[in-house]
Amino acid sequence: MEKEFLNIESDIVKVLKTVYDPEIPVNIYDLGLIYEIEVRDEGKVKIVMTLTSPNCPVAESLPEEVYEKVLAVDGVNDVELHLTFDPPWSKDMLSEEAMLELGLL
């Protein structure tokens, strides 16, 4: 069962890497906008995410896109999505890949 959860989580990460913040040419996973992915029994998934700012122009559509794409992952039957601004997002949350992409390394 544990291995199955890891496969689902890996597939969720892959799909999250196809979602982009329209203002920054980096996927939301490498931007550090995903704070938590928890795969629970019966294909229930909890995602805790943030946005680059509370006034983000995609504040409504980006979480909806995350919800829909994660729900489409094989093995996922339900998605509980929490949007938080605590802690607030900062450039320190960028992955090394994102920093390279943005020319910050």
C-alpha positions in Angstrom: 0.0 0.0 0.0 2.8 2.4 0.9 4.4 1.9 -2.6 1.1 2.6 -4.2 0.9 6.0 -2.3 4.4 6.8 -3.4 3.5 6.1 -7.1 0.4 8.3 -6.8 2.4 11.1 -5.2 5.0 10.8 -7.9 2.3 11.1 -10.6 0.8 14.1 -8.8 4.2 15.8 -8.8 4.5 15.1 -12.5 1.1 16.6 -13.2 1.9 19.7 -11.0 5.0 20.3 -13.1 2.7 20.9 -16.1 0.9 23.8 -14.3 2.5 27.2 -14.7 2.1 30.6 -13.0 1.4 32.8 -16.0 3.7 35.6 -14.8 6.7 33.4 -14.1 7.9 30.8 -16.7 8.4 28.1 -14.1 6.0 25.3 -13.0 4.2 25.8 -9.7 6.0 22.8 -8.1 9.5 24.1 -8.7 8.3 27.6 -7.8 7.6 26.2 -4.3 3.9 26.9 -4.4 3.0 23.4 -3.3 3.5 23.1 0.5 2.1 19.6 1.1 0.9 16.6 -0.8 -0.7 13.9 1.3 -2.1 10.7 -0.2 -4.6 9.1 2.0 -6.6 5.9 1.9 -9.0 5.2 -1.0 -7.3 7.7 -3.3 -8.0 10.8 -1.2 -5.4 13.5 -1.7 -4.8 16.6 0.4 -2.9 19.4 -1.3 -1.8 22.6 0.6 -0.6 25.3 -1.8 -0.1 29.0 -1.9 0.2 31.7 -4.6 3.1 34.1 -5.3 0.9 36.8 -3.7 -2.7 37.1 -2.3 -3.5 39.5 -5.2 -2.3 37.0 -7.9 -4.4 37.5 -11.1 -4.9 33.7 -11.2 -6.0 33.4 -7.6 -9.2 31.6 -8.7 -8.2 29.7 -11.8 -4.8 28.3 -10.7 -6.1 26.4 -7.6 -9.0 25.1 -9.9 -6.5 23.9 -12.5 -4.5 22.1 -9.7 -7.7 20.5 -8.4 -8.7 19.3 -11.9 -5.3 18.0 -12.9 -4.7 16.1 -9.6 -8.2 14.6 -9.7 -7.4 13.2 -13.2 -4.3 11.3 -11.8 -4.8 7.6 -11.9 -5.6 6.3 -8.4 -6.9 9.7 -7.1 -10.6 9.7 -6.3 -11.0 12.9 -4.2 -8.9 16.1 -3.8 -9.0 18.3 -0.8 -7.3 21.6 -1.7 -6.3 24.2 0.8 -5.0 27.6 -0.2 -2.9 29.3 2.4 -0.7 32.4 2.7 1.0 31.2 5.9 3.9 31.2 5.4 3.9 33.7 2.6 5.7 32.6 -0.6 9.2 34.0 -1.2 12.0 33.4 -3.7 13.7 31.2 -1.1 11.1 28.5 -1.9 12.3 28.2 -5.5 13.9 24.9 -6.4 17.4 24.9 -7.8 15.8 24.0 -11.2 13.6 27.1 -11.0 16.5 29.3 -10.0 18.4 28.1 -13.0 15.4 28.7 -15.3 15.1 32.2 -14.0 18.8 33.0 -14.2 19.2 33.4 -10.5 22.1 30.8 -10.2 
